[in-house]
Amino acid sequence: MQPTLLDHMRAMKQSQERLMKLSPEDQARLQPQVRQAELEACEKLNQDREKGIGMDDYQAQGGGQFAAFVMQFEQYCKSLR
């Protein structure tokens, strides 16, 4: 089963929390993995959009806070292109 966007977002949040506890050197060393996780989440968001998954679906999945985060993340993904 493919991970949902909510799964990707939770994993990214956990990774960010762990990174904040590391030294700046370790954070820099792990940055490529963080970037890859972001790109994978952006790709999942693009796939969801192609399937017609909308904000109501995200709200049902993870609540209003998640839906708002998806909107912000979508803008972030556009800035990566």
C-alpha positions in Angstrom: 0.0 0.0 0.0 1.3 3.4 -1.0 1.9 5.9 1.9 -0.6 8.8 2.0 0.3 12.4 1.9 -0.5 12.5 5.7 2.1 9.6 6.2 4.7 11.6 4.3 4.0 14.8 6.3 4.2 12.9 9.6 7.5 11.3 8.6 8.9 14.7 7.6 7.8 16.2 10.9 9.4 13.5 12.9 12.6 13.8 10.9 12.7 17.6 11.4 12.2 17.1 15.2 15.1 14.6 15.2 17.3 16.9 13.1 16.9 19.8 15.5 18.5 17.7 18.3 21.6 17.0 16.2 24.7 19.1 15.8 24.9 21.5 12.9 27.5 19.2 11.2 25.1 16.2 11.4 22.2 18.4 10.2 24.2 19.4 7.2 25.2 15.8 6.5 21.6 14.7 6.5 20.3 17.6 4.5 20.2 15.6 1.2 17.9 13.0 2.8 15.6 15.7 4.1 15.5 17.2 0.6 14.7 13.8 -0.9 11.8 13.3 1.6 10.4 16.7 0.7 10.6 15.9 -3.0 8.8 12.6 -2.5 6.0 14.4 -0.5 5.7 16.9 -3.3 5.4 14.1 -5.8 2.7 12.5 -3.7 0.9 15.8 -3.6 1.1 16.0 -7.4 -0.2 12.5 -7.8 -3.1 13.2 -5.4 -4.0 16.3 -7.4 -4.0 14.3 -10.6 -6.4 11.8 -9.0 -8.7 14.7 -8.0 -8.0 14.6 -4.3 -8.9 17.9 -2.9 -8.7 19.9 0.3 -11.9 18.3 1.7 -10.2 15.0 1.4 -7.2 16.2 3.3 -9.4 17.7 6.0 -11.2 14.4 6.4 -7.8 12.6 6.6 -6.1 14.8 9.1 -8.3 17.7 10.1 -8.3 21.4 9.4 -4.7 21.9 10.5 -3.5 19.2 8.1 -5.5 20.8 5.2 -4.0 24.2 6.0 -0.5 22.6 6.1 -1.1 21.0 2.7 -2.0 24.4 1.2 1.3 25.8 2.5 3.2 22.8 1.4 1.8 23.0 -2.0 3.1 26.5 -2.4 6.5 25.3 -1.1 6.5 22.5 -3.7 5.8 25.1 -6.5 8.9 27.1 -5.3 11.1 24.0 -5.8 10.3 23.7 -9.5 
